[in-house]
């Protein structure tokens, strides 16, 4: 298991596209998102990899359903914060679009 790194969150998760790109860039640098806290994102050091990240806003009672939908489409559940769910998939997997 790699070293755990925390980075301060800039702004809020409503900047969805910015955070998706930020998490993807971090994975290319070998820092893989593990958890989102109130003020920090927690990463684990590892081998660089090319991952797409998706952030979805869901109602509390729909979280489990949404997680299953993403998993069926090949995405991995990474973390959640409030109504935000965060998923990842390998960049060349073809799983870059979820409706």
C-alpha positions as CSV (number, residue, x, y, z in Angstrom):
1,X,0.0,0.0,0.0
2,X,1.3,3.4,-1.0
3,X,1.7,6.5,1.1
4,X,-1.5,8.5,1.8
5,X,-1.4,12.1,0.6
6,X,-4.0,14.7,1.4
7,X,-4.7,17.8,-0.8
8,X,-6.9,20.7,0.1
9,X,-10.1,20.9,-1.9
10,X,-10.3,24.1,-4.0
11,X,-13.9,25.4,-4.3
12,X,-16.7,23.0,-4.0
13,X,-17.6,19.8,-5.9
14,X,-20.2,21.7,-7.9
15,X,-17.3,22.5,-10.2
16,X,-17.8,19.0,-11.5
17,X,-15.8,19.2,-14.7
18,X,-12.8,20.8,-13.0
19,X,-12.7,18.2,-10.3
20,X,-13.1,15.3,-12.8
21,X,-10.1,16.6,-14.8
22,X,-8.1,17.3,-11.6
23,X,-8.6,13.8,-10.3
24,X,-7.7,12.4,-13.7
25,X,-4.5,14.5,-13.7
26,X,-3.6,13.3,-10.2
27,X,-3.9,9.6,-11.3
28,X,-1.6,10.3,-14.2
29,X,0.9,11.5,-11.6
30,X,0.5,8.4,-9.5
31,X,-1.9,9.8,-6.9
32,X,-5.2,7.9,-6.8
33,X,-8.3,9.3,-5.2
34,X,-9.4,7.2,-2.2
35,X,-11.7,9.5,-0.2
36,X,-13.2,13.0,-0.1
37,X,-13.5,14.7,3.2
38,X,-14.9,18.1,4.3
39,X,-11.8,20.1,3.3
40,X,-9.4,17.5,1.8
41,X,-9.1,14.9,-0.9
42,X,-7.2,11.9,0.1
43,X,-5.0,10.1,-2.4
44,X,-2.8,7.0,-2.3
45,X,0.6,7.0,-4.1
46,X,1.0,4.3,-6.7
47,X,1.9,3.7,-10.3
48,X,0.7,6.4,-12.7
49,X,-2.5,5.4,-14.5
50,X,-4.9,6.9,-16.9
51,X,-8.3,7.1,-15.3
52,X,-11.5,8.9,-16.1
53,X,-13.4,10.3,-13.2
54,X,-17.1,11.1,-13.1
55,X,-18.9,13.0,-10.3
56,X,-22.7,12.5,-10.1
57,X,-25.2,14.3,-7.9
58,X,-27.9,12.1,-6.5
59,X,-30.6,12.1,-3.9
60,X,-29.8,10.3,-0.7
61,X,-32.3,7.5,-1.3
62,X,-31.0,6.9,-4.9
63,X,-27.3,6.4,-4.0
64,X,-27.3,2.6,-4.0
65,X,-29.2,2.4,-7.2
66,X,-26.8,4.8,-8.9
67,X,-23.8,3.0,-7.7
68,X,-25.2,-0.3,-9.1
69,X,-25.9,1.4,-12.4
70,X,-22.4,2.7,-12.7
71,X,-20.9,-0.7,-11.8
72,X,-22.9,-2.4,-14.4
73,X,-21.5,0.0,-17.0
74,X,-17.9,-0.8,-15.9
75,X,-17.2,2.1,-13.5
76,X,-15.7,1.7,-10.0
77,X,-17.1,3.5,-7.0
78,X,-14.4,5.6,-5.4
79,X,-16.0,7.9,-2.8
80,X,-19.0,10.0,-1.8
81,X,-19.5,13.3,-0.1
82,X,-23.0,14.6,0.7
83,X,-25.0,14.1,-2.5
84,X,-21.9,13.6,-4.7
85,X,-20.8,10.2,-5.9
86,X,-17.4,9.8,-7.5
87,X,-16.5,7.0,-9.9
88,X,-13.5,6.0,-12.0
89,X,-12.8,3.9,-15.1
90,X,-9.6,3.3,-17.1
91,X,-9.2,6.0,-19.7
92,X,-9.3,3.7,-22.8
93,X,-12.1,1.5,-21.5
94,X,-14.9,3.1,-23.5
95,X,-16.8,3.8,-20.3
96,X,-16.4,7.6,-20.6
97,X,-20.1,8.4,-21.1
98,X,-22.8,7.6,-18.6
99,X,-26.4,8.9,-19.1
